[in-house]
Amino acid sequence: MPVAPPALAELTLIAIPPRYTGLSSEALPPGQSPYQILRGSCLHLTAVANKPLQMAELTRGETRWPLLASGSP
């Protein structure tokens, strides 16, 4: 019997601009990409899946970044 893959139940994106700009962090509304943030900014991503995960990764094209999967269902 097929099992449905996990999906995002919640997603929070925070753009943290470079310190030299003096700008504050900015919450980016989910589902309204593409986003424009300053070069050198950090992106803080917090997500909740609809089922427990053993691992997670962020992908862009062929590039993959491992993410920390933590918490409890």
Secondary structure by P-SEA (a helix, b strand, c coil): cccccccccbbbbbbbccccccccbbbbbcccccccccccbbbbbbbcccccccccccccccbbbbbbbbccc
